[in-house]
């Protein structure tokens, strides 16, 4: 899995909460939060969640419920 350290590229940041659960935040190149994940019990499952977003987001359809 590749993580970018450039400040101008979007990135996933993995953090650990106060209750020892892992989660990720997807940030745009300007640092704005695009998405925040659910909580995961392990860092490995958190990384799998990131991979799932990467795999599925590009092909996901937009369903307008407004």
Secondary structure, 3 states (H helix, E strand, C coil): CCCCCCCCCCEEEEEECCCCCEEEEEECCCCCEEEECCCECCHHHHHHHHHHHHHHHCCCCCCCCC
